[in-house]
Amino acid sequence: MTTSPPAARTAEVSRKTAETQITVKLNLDGTGASKLSTGIGFFDHMLDQIARHGLIDLDIQAAGDLHIDGHHTVEDVGITFGQAVYKAVGDKKGIRRYGHAYVPLDEALSRVVIDFSGRPGLVMNVPFKSGMIGTFDSQLAHEFFQGFVNHAFVTLHIDNLKGENAHHQAETVFKAFARALRFALEIDPRAVGTIASTKGSL
């Protein structure tokens, strides 16, 4: 008896507005390869954490109104990334659904918990010690994750438990997010073809 290979969990989504032009290509079952260009160096560094630690092949090309600030670019990348993840994950059959991770970096420690619930929700408690990290406004981390949850239809809890360096705080958040995302999206060999919900759908 032969079985067909699993469907590729890939997606490509483009978003064009008067403020930004963004294309996201991803493979949820990748190796962590990335090609990133947002015009914001630290943000590219954080997106690379998502690719590498989430084992997601991620290509994000963004052109935004950076002459104003990074707000529209970061938020719209979050939106487009969320749309791409939602498209790639499909009907959610067989996924673990829930994922969580703790990640340290020197003095900083963050916890992220995610649920592919079909209901968007974000609770984020990250008391950044600095307003700017390079050219990245630390407030925009919230905008990225808000855009993501609204369009990936997930519930996301993010807590920075310890940290004195804003770079370290942000990096632990994005790495923990990647690890939680990876775990939630893994196919559970004991639940292949089923939906992890008593409702029968997510």
Backbone as CSV, one residue per row, in Angstrom:
resi,resn,N_x,N_y,N_z,CA_x,CA_y,CA_z,C_x,C_y,C_z
1,MET,0.851,-1.201,0.000,0.000,0.000,0.000,0.881,1.244,0.000
2,THR,0.609,2.175,-0.884,1.376,3.411,-0.948,0.546,4.562,-0.410
3,THR,1.227,5.495,0.181,0.541,6.683,0.689,1.069,7.897,-0.046
4,SER,0.196,8.844,-0.280,0.612,10.059,-0.973,1.398,10.946,-0.021
5,PRO,2.360,11.688,-0.547,3.141,12.571,0.325,2.270,13.683,0.889
6,PRO,2.636,14.197,2.053,1.842,15.289,2.639,1.870,16.525,1.746
7,ALA,0.777,17.258,1.759,0.692,18.475,0.947,1.706,19.497,1.453
8,ALA,2.317,20.198,0.515,3.298,21.232,0.880,2.591,22.359,1.621
9,ARG,3.147,22.757,2.730,2.561,23.854,3.510,3.344,25.130,3.181
10,THR,3.048,25.649,2.021,3.723,26.838,1.517,2.694,27.902,1.168
11,ALA,3.157,29.140,1.084,2.254,30.235,0.714,3.066,31.418,0.207
12,GLU,2.434,32.204,-0.624,2.974,33.489,-1.063,1.847,34.505,-1.010
13,VAL,2.083,35.615,-0.306,1.073,36.653,-0.143,1.725,38.012,-0.385
14,SER,1.050,38.851,-1.141,1.519,40.221,-1.367,0.494,41.204,-0.841
15,ARG,0.993,42.309,-0.321,0.134,43.381,0.199,0.679,44.706,-0.318
16,LYS,-0.172,45.451,-0.982,0.254,46.737,-1.539,-0.717,47.815,-1.073
17,THR,-0.182,48.844,-0.434,-0.978,49.993,-0.021,-0.227,51.257,-0.438
18,ALA,-0.797,52.398,-0.111,-0.116,53.658,-0.397,1.104,53.850,0.492
19,GLU,1.220,53.008,1.544,2.314,53.149,2.506,3.394,52.081,2.372
20,THR,2.995,50.876,1.950,3.940,49.765,1.870,3.653,48.849,0.694
21,GLN,4.691,48.156,0.247,4.565,47.086,-0.737,5.347,45.905,-0.177
22,ILE,4.645,44.814,0.111,5.250,43.692,0.829,4.895,42.371,0.157
23,THR,5.884,41.489,0.049,5.655,40.124,-0.403,6.298,39.167,0.598
24,VAL,5.518,38.187,1.017,5.998,37.150,1.933,5.828,35.797,1.250
25,LYS,6.921,35.044,1.196,6.888,33.655,0.740,7.404,32.799,1.887
26,LEU,6.731,31.686,2.157,7.203,30.837,3.252,6.887,29.373,3.019
27,ASN,7.663,28.537,3.706,7.463,27.101,3.752,7.530,26.707,5.218
28,LEU,6.406,26.273,5.768,6.346,25.946,7.193,7.191,24.730,7.544
29,ASP,7.524,23.914,6.554,8.307,22.704,6.788,9.698,22.839,6.170
30,GLY,10.291,24.001,6.362,11.581,24.292,5.750,12.753,23.941,6.636
31,THR,13.866,24.613,6.376,15.112,24.365,7.109,15.587,25.591,7.871
32,GLY,14.833,26.683,7.777,15.228,27.916,8.454,15.951,28.893,7.556
33,ALA,15.924,28.655,6.253,16.562,29.575,5.309,15.764,30.871,5.247
34,SER,16.470,31.986,5.080,15.765,33.266,5.034,16.381,34.210,4.020
35,LYS,15.520,35.054,3.466,15.920,36.144,2.579,15.044,37.315,2.987
36,LEU,15.657,38.305,3.629,14.877,39.341,4.301,15.371,40.728,3.929
37,SER,14.444,41.593,3.581,14.793,42.980,3.274,13.609,43.878,3.600
38,THR,13.677,44.522,4.772,12.609,45.441,5.176,13.094,46.881,5.260
39,GLY,14.400,47.079,5.176,14.958,48.414,5.348,15.221,48.768,6.800
40,ILE,14.899,47.866,7.715,15.130,48.080,9.151,16.006,46.927,9.629
41,GLY,17.276,47.194,9.856,18.240,46.143,10.132,17.881,45.252,11.305
42,PHE,17.504,45.846,12.432,17.193,45.037,13.607,15.947,44.186,13.379
43,PHE,14.977,44.723,12.650,13.759,43.966,12.344,14.102,42.759,11.475
44,ASP,14.977,42.943,10.482,15.431,41.804,9.678,16.072,40.749,10.575
45,HIS,16.847,41.192,11.551,17.506,40.281,12.488,16.478,39.478,13.281
46,MET,15.385,40.118,13.688,14.340,39.429,14.431,13.563,38.458,13.542
47,LEU,13.295,38.860,12.309,12.615,37.960,11.380,13.470,36.737,11.082
48,ASP,14.781,36.932,11.061,15.693,35.815,10.851,15.599,34.823,12.015
49,GLN,15.355,35.319,13.235,15.161,34.418,14.376,13.935,33.537,14.165
50,ILE,12.862,34.127,13.608,11.646,33.352,13.347,11.935,32.237,12.359
51,ALA,12.669,32.560,11.296,13.000,31.545,10.293,13.869,30.445,10.884
52,ARG,14.971,30.844,11.509,15.958,29.865,11.985,15.429,28.988,13.108
53,HIS,14.780,29.598,14.083,14.330,28.826,15.237,12.957,28.196,15.020
54,GLY,12.211,28.686,14.030,10.935,28.074,13.680,11.054,27.053,12.574
55,LEU,12.271,26.917,12.003,12.500,26.051,10.836,11.490,26.349,9.727
56,ILE,11.328,27.640,9.486,10.462,28.133,8.416,11.347,28.776,7.358
57,ASP,11.226,28.346,6.116,11.895,29.064,5.031,11.096,30.339,4.790
58,LEU,11.769,31.482,4.878,11.061,32.755,4.913,11.721,33.771,3.999
59,ASP,10.952,34.273,3.062,11.411,35.315,2.130,10.457,36.495,2.291
60,ILE,10.963,37.603,2.838,10.149,38.802,3.035,10.841,39.976,2.373
61,GLN,10.161,40.570,1.421,10.655,41.751,0.726,9.655,42.873,0.985
62,ALA,10.135,43.951,1.597,9.235,45.040,1.979,9.838,46.389,1.616
63,ALA,9.015,47.238,1.034,9.374,48.625,0.767,8.298,49.494,1.410
64,GLY,8.715,50.309,2.359,7.734,51.123,3.071,8.177,52.560,3.224
65,ASP,7.323,53.359,3.826,7.565,54.794,3.982,8.473,55.066,5.189
66,LEU,9.684,54.561,5.107,10.629,54.699,6.216,11.088,56.133,6.421
67,HIS,10.831,57.006,5.441,11.148,58.418,5.635,10.242,59.035,6.706
68,ILE,9.120,58.362,7.007,8.248,58.793,8.110,8.714,58.110,9.394
69,ASP,8.578,56.796,9.433,9.136,55.957,10.491,8.897,54.508,10.092
70,GLY,9.176,53.584,11.006,9.052,52.175,10.663,7.706,51.555,10.950
71,HIS,6.761,52.345,11.458,5.492,51.795,11.926,4.737,51.028,10.848
72,HIS,4.482,51.657,9.718,3.680,51.010,8.680,4.355,49.757,8.149
73,THR,5.678,49.817,7.985,6.410,48.663,7.455,6.329,47.481,8.407
74,VAL,6.599,47.702,9.684,6.605,46.609,10.659,5.202,46.027,10.822
75,GLU,4.217,46.881,10.953,2.840,46.408,11.124,2.383,45.619,9.907
76,ASP,2.663,46.135,8.716,2.191,45.468,7.503,2.945,44.177,7.219
77,VAL,4.201,44.080,7.627,4.899,42.797,7.542,4.220,41.792,8.464
78,GLY,3.839,42.218,9.665,3.119,41.330,10.577,1.811,40.841,9.977
79,ILE,1.076,41.751,9.359,-0.190,41.389,8.716,0.042,40.366,7.604
80,THR,0.999,40.652,6.738,1.238,39.792,5.577,1.795,38.442,5.991
81,PHE,2.682,38.442,6.982,3.207,37.182,7.518,2.067,36.354,8.115
82,GLY,1.174,36.993,8.848,0.022,36.285,9.411,-0.860,35.687,8.333
83,GLN,-1.111,36.448,7.261,-1.919,35.936,6.155,-1.259,34.728,5.505
84,ALA,0.068,34.791,5.360,0.790,33.691,4.723,0.763,32.437,5.592
85,VAL,0.947,32.586,6.909,0.887,31.436,7.800,-0.508,30.821,7.766
86,TYR,-1.537,31.652,7.817,-2.916,31.158,7.774,-3.169,30.369,6.494
87,LYS,-2.681,30.879,5.384,-2.868,30.211,4.097,-2.113,28.895,4.049
88,ALA,-0.874,28.896,4.551,-0.031,27.702,4.459,-0.505,26.573,5.373
89,VAL,-1.045,26.916,6.532,-1.409,25.875,7.501,-2.662,25.126,7.076
90,GLY,-3.492,25.726,6.231,-4.648,25.027,5.678,-5.700,24.693,6.715
91,ASP,-6.212,23.456,6.652,-7.342,23.089,7.510,-6.922,22.696,8.930
92,LYS,-5.632,22.736,9.225,-5.080,22.482,10.561,-5.195,21.033,11.011
93,LYS,-5.523,20.133,10.096,-5.617,18.723,10.470,-4.241,18.194,10.864
94,GLY,-4.187,17.550,12.017,-2.978,16.891,12.460,-1.996,17.757,13.219
95,ILE,-2.180,19.084,13.223,-1.209,19.922,13.938,-1.424,19.807,15.441
96,ARG,-0.359,20.115,16.188,-0.469,20.052,17.651,-1.379,21.149,18.194
97,ARG,-1.504,22.237,17.466,-2.347,23.390,17.785,-1.728,24.315,18.817
98,TYR,-1.295,23.787,19.944,-0.699,24.595,21.003,0.825,24.507,20.939
99,GLY,1.475,25.609,21.266,2.920,25.603,21.368,3.372,26.584,22.429
100,HIS,4.475,26.269,23.085,5.019,27.190,24.084,6.526,27.046,24.117
101,ALA,7.197,28.097,24.560,8.651,28.057,24.669,9.135,29.110,25.652
102,TYR,10.178,28.761,26.378,10.949,29.701,27.184,12.309,29.834,26.514
103,VAL,12.778,31.063,26.348,14.102,31.275,25.758,14.868,32.305,26.579
104,PRO,16.101,31.964,27.013,16.954,32.923,27.701,18.001,33.512,26.764
105,LEU,18.492,34.662,27.092,19.684,35.243,26.469,20.361,36.087,27.541
106,ASP,21.445,35.576,28.089,22.128,36.239,29.198,21.135,36.540,30.320
107,GLU,20.912,37.812,30.627,20.050,38.159,31.766,18.563,38.138,31.420
108,ALA,18.230,38.028,30.136,16.839,38.120,29.691,16.207,36.733,29.554
109,LEU,14.904,36.674,29.822,14.146,35.429,29.708,12.731,35.762,29.276
110,SER,12.264,35.098,28.223,10.900,35.329,27.741,10.160,34.018,27.548
111,ARG,8.839,34.116,27.697,7.938,32.971,27.500,6.879,33.353,26.469
112,VAL,6.649,32.463,25.519,5.612,32.673,24.518,4.741,31.424,24.430
113,VAL,3.433,31.625,24.421,2.462,30.532,24.294,1.514,30.888,23.160
114,ILE,1.276,29.926,22.258,0.439,30.188,21.092,-0.612,29.098,20.935
115,ASP,-1.771,29.491,20.431,-2.870,28.557,20.174,-3.456,28.895,18.808
116,PHE,-3.425,27.939,17.899,-4.056,28.120,16.591,-5.550,27.879,16.740
117,SER,-6.176,28.778,17.459,-7.554,28.639,17.909,-8.580,29.063,16.872
118,GLY,-8.152,29.844,15.888,-9.110,30.450,14.970,-9.665,31.762,15.493
119,ARG,-9.192,32.177,16.682,-9.656,33.418,17.308,-8.454,34.314,17.567
120,PRO,-8.412,35.491,16.965,-7.259,36.373,17.177,-7.270,37.006,18.561
121,GLY,-6.124,36.947,19.225,-6.001,37.583,20.530,-4.542,37.706,20.912
122,LEU,-4.163,38.862,21.435,-2.787,39.097,21.846,-2.756,39.662,23.255
123,VAL,-1.958,39.026,24.115,-1.636,39.568,25.429,-0.115,39.639,25.482
124,MET,0.428,40.849,25.573,1.878,41.033,25.489,2.349,41.921,26.625
125,ASN,3.237,41.379,27.428,3.814,42.122,28.548,5.335,42.104,28.411
126,VAL,5.861,43.146,27.789,7.297,43.263,27.560,7.720,44.685,27.933
127,PRO,8.237,44.876,29.128,8.667,46.206,29.560,10.071,46.539,29.029
128,PHE,10.131,46.953,27.780,11.425,47.238,27.158,12.181,48.310,27.944
129,LYS,13.486,48.084,28.116,14.321,49.005,28.873,14.808,50.185,28.039
130,SER,14.546,50.117,26.738,14.944,51.214,25.853,13.887,51.399,24.784
131,GLY,13.666,52.649,24.390,12.683,52.939,23.358,13.155,52.573,21.968
132,MET,14.456,52.626,21.737,15.007,52.317,20.419,16.047,51.210,20.544
133,ILE,16.024,50.288,19.571,17.040,49.243,19.457,17.625,49.411,18.062
134,GLY,18.770,50.055,17.965,19.257,50.473,16.653,18.278,51.479,16.072
135,THR,17.769,51.207,14.868,16.760,52.078,14.252,15.356,51.518,14.421
136,PHE,15.214,50.526,15.305,13.927,49.870,15.530,13.281,50.411,16.793
137,ASP,12.082,50.963,16.653,11.309,51.442,17.792,10.740,50.226,18.517
138,SER,11.112,50.032,19.770,10.709,48.828,20.485,9.184,48.688,20.606
139,GLN,8.445,49.792,20.540,6.984,49.720,20.573,6.418,48.949,19.382
140,LEU,7.203,48.890,18.295,6.703,48.259,17.077,6.669,46.739,17.168
141,ALA,7.335,46.170,18.163,7.223,44.719,18.363,5.757,44.349,18.595
142,HIS,5.070,45.149,19.398,3.645,44.898,19.648,2.847,45.013,18.354
143,GLU,3.150,45.997,17.519,2.415,46.180,16.271,2.614,44.995,15.328
144,PHE,3.844,44.452,15.299,4.110,43.275,14.473,3.258,42.099,14.916
145,PHE,3.285,41.815,16.217,2.549,40.655,16.712,1.040,40.863,16.637
146,GLN,0.571,42.101,16.805,-0.859,42.373,16.667,-1.307,42.128,15.232
147,GLY,-0.516,42.597,14.279,-0.832,42.333,12.876,-0.844,40.849,12.580
148,PHE,0.123,40.126,13.153,0.198,38.683,12.925,-1.032,37.967,13.461
149,VAL,-1.379,38.190,14.724,-2.491,37.428,15.315,-3.816,37.746,14.634
150,ASN,-3.990,38.997,14.220,-5.251,39.374,13.579,-5.484,38.645,12.272
151,HIS,-4.397,38.246,11.610,-4.537,37.654,10.279,-4.151,36.185,10.218
152,ALA,-3.449,35.686,11.235,-3.206,34.241,11.342,-4.308,33.574,12.160
153,PHE,-5.126,34.381,12.827,-6.226,33.898,13.668,-5.707,32.965,14.759
154,VAL,-4.784,33.493,15.551,-4.223,32.743,16.665,-4.366,33.554,17.950
155,THR,-4.289,32.846,19.070,-4.181,33.481,20.375,-2.713,33.414,20.785
156,LEU,-2.170,34.555,21.215,-0.736,34.635,21.490,-0.501,35.361,22.807
157,HIS,0.227,34.708,23.717,0.623,35.320,24.983,2.140,35.452,24.998
158,ILE,2.613,36.669,25.224,4.044,36.955,25.228,4.395,37.646,26.542
159,ASP,5.359,37.063,27.266,5.799,37.660,28.521,7.320,37.673,28.573
160,ASN,7.889,38.865,28.759,9.307,38.965,29.075,9.411,38.912,30.592
161,LEU,9.976,37.837,31.101,10.008,37.599,32.537,11.154,38.315,33.222
162,LYS,12.284,38.469,32.502,13.451,39.156,33.036,14.182,39.822,31.880
163,GLY,14.891,40.907,32.179,15.698,41.529,31.148,16.077,42.948,31.482
164,GLU,17.328,43.272,31.218,17.823,44.626,31.445,18.312,45.277,30.157
165,ASN,18.496,44.490,29.113,18.983,44.982,27.828,17.889,44.792,26.792
166,ALA,17.456,45.868,26.141,16.319,45.805,25.223,16.568,44.877,24.042
167,HIS,17.807,44.849,23.545,18.145,43.935,22.458,17.905,42.495,22.909
168,HIS,18.376,42.162,24.112,18.206,40.812,24.627,16.728,40.497,24.859
169,GLN,15.985,41.476,25.377,14.550,41.263,25.594,13.847,40.920,24.288
170,ALA,14.094,41.725,23.266,13.437,41.493,21.979,13.854,40.160,21.380
171,GLU,15.130,39.855,21.459,15.608,38.621,20.837,15.020,37.389,21.510
172,THR,14.895,37.409,22.845,14.281,36.261,23.515,12.808,36.142,23.144
173,VAL,12.119,37.254,22.957,10.715,37.229,22.555,10.564,36.595,21.173
174,PHE,11.354,37.045,20.211,11.203,36.538,18.851,11.654,35.084,18.743
175,LYS,12.709,34.702,19.476,13.140,33.305,19.455,12.097,32.403,20.099
176,ALA,11.534,32.827,21.224,10.509,32.025,21.891,9.263,31.922,21.019
177,PHE,8.915,33.002,20.337,7.790,32.962,19.400,8.042,31.925,18.312
178,ALA,9.245,31.927,17.764,9.585,30.980,16.698,9.477,29.545,17.182
179,ARG,10.003,29.280,18.379,9.970,27.927,18.920,8.541,27.480,19.219
180,ALA,7.736,28.375,19.776,6.341,28.046,20.056,5.576,27.798,18.759
181,LEU,5.826,28.629,17.764,5.180,28.481,16.463,5.534,27.133,15.852
182,ARG,6.822,26.797,15.887,7.289,25.520,15.332,6.585,24.343,15.993
183,PHE,6.487,24.376,17.323,5.867,23.258,18.043,4.381,23.159,17.719
184,ALA,3.683,24.290,17.699,2.245,24.278,17.442,1.910,23.762,16.052
185,LEU,2.782,24.044,15.084,2.518,23.672,13.692,3.021,22.284,13.322
186,GLU,3.757,21.627,14.223,4.222,20.278,13.928,3.043,19.324,13.785
187,ILE,3.193,18.368,12.886,2.185,17.324,12.741,2.381,16.303,13.854
188,ASP,1.327,16.064,14.616,1.359,15.093,15.705,1.127,13.707,15.110
189,PRO,2.116,12.805,15.188,1.955,11.489,14.565,0.809,10.672,15.158
190,ARG,0.367,11.024,16.350,-0.759,10.313,16.972,-2.110,10.912,16.592
191,ALA,-2.078,12.022,15.858,-3.344,12.708,15.552,-3.439,13.091,14.078
192,VAL,-2.802,12.302,13.231,-2.799,12.613,11.792,-4.238,12.597,11.266
193,GLY,-4.579,13.664,10.546,-5.897,13.750,9.917,-7.013,14.188,10.823
194,THR,-6.694,14.509,12.086,-7.740,14.937,13.012,-7.537,16.398,13.389
195,ILE,-8.575,16.999,13.912,-8.540,18.386,14.371,-8.462,18.389,15.895
196,ALA,-7.521,19.153,16.445,-7.313,19.190,17.902,-8.329,20.093,18.576
197,SER,-9.603,19.703,18.461,-10.678,20.465,19.085,-11.908,19.588,19.222
198,THR,-12.628,19.723,20.348,-13.880,18.986,20.512,-14.951,19.509,19.580
199,LYS,-14.755,20.717,19.031,-15.720,21.283,18.089,-15.637,20.615,16.718
200,GLY,-14.448,20.021,16.432,-14.254,19.393,15.124,-13.725,20.337,14.077
201,SER,-13.502,21.605,14.462,-12.937,22.574,13.523,-12.253,23.673,14.303
202,LEU,-11.298,24.324,13.632,-10.576,25.441,14.254,-10.619,26.637,13.318
